[in-house]
Amino acid sequence: MKLPKEFYNGFIIFIGIGLYFLSMELLGLADVLYLRLFNILFVFYGTNRTLKANFAEGNTILVSNAVSALITSLTGVFLSIIGLIIYSFSKGGDSYVESLSKTFLFGGNPSVMTYSISLLFEGIVSAVIVTFMLMLYWDTRYTSDKHQN
């Protein structure tokens, strides 16, 4: 059974983000806030792969490509959050998240689920923004109603 390209590329996003954060932790750079922001590059990469494949297949309908791109990026985000939850509980649960939260979004002592839900909302917003940005980039390559007039 062949997975749809949206799920395959979403899985690539998940693997990329997971390996990136694991390597940052192994190198002792997990507390550097600015390095955490580069995970968006993996979302761009996987989503762009989906759009490039759609274009190569002759799918030039803007709306269906936007849905395809959004599914790809959201798949990567959801898998990454699930991976974060599993990893956080394997590293000590709430005490592990407390060590992360000192340098990130929260004050106080968030739980694994509070931290994960917050990152889920951030990830959903990032997925939508990446989708819109890539659709603007690819828009000139797609034939749509506005280009036919």
Residue pairs with C-beta under 8 A, 6 or more apart in sequence:
3 11
5 49
5 50
5 53
5 54
5 68
5 72
6 50
6 68
6 71
6 72
6 75
7 71
7 72
7 75
9 46
9 47
9 49
9 50
9 53
9 72
9 75
9 76
10 46
10 71
10 72
10 73
10 74
10 75
10 76
10 78
10 79
11 75
11 76
11 79
12 42
12 45
12 46
12 49
12 76
13 42
13 43
13 45
13 46
13 47
13 72
13 73
13 75
13 76
13 77
13 79
13 80
14 75
14 76
14 79
14 80
14 83
16 42
16 45
16 46
17 39
17 42
17 43
17 76
17 80
17 83
18 80
18 83
20 38
20 39
20 42
21 30
21 36
21 39
24 30
24 32
24 35
24 36
29 35
30 100
31 102
31 103
33 103
33 104
36 104
40 126
40 130
42 76
43 73
43 76
43 77
43 126
43 127
43 130
44 130
44 133
44 134
46 72
46 73
46 76
47 69
47 72
47 73
47 76
47 127
47 130
47 131
47 134
48 134
49 72
50 68
50 69
50 72
51 65
51 68
51 69
51 134
51 135
51 138
54 64
54 65
54 68
55 65
55 138
55 141
55 142
59 65
59 68
60 141
60 142
60 143
60 144
61 142
61 144
62 135
62 139
62 142
62 144
65 135
65 138
65 142
66 131
66 135
69 130
69 131
69 134
69 135
70 127
70 128
70 131
73 126
73 127
73 128
73 130
73 131
74 124
74 127
76 127
77 120
77 123
77 124
77 126
77 127
78 120
78 123
80 123
81 116
81 119
81 120
81 123
84 116
84 119
85 112
85 113
85 116
88 96
88 97
88 112
88 115
88 116
89 112
93 112
94 109
94 110
94 111
94 112
96 112
97 110
97 111
97 112
97 115
98 109
98 110
100 115
101 107
101 108
101 109
101 110
101 115
105 115
105 118
106 114
106 115
106 118
110 118
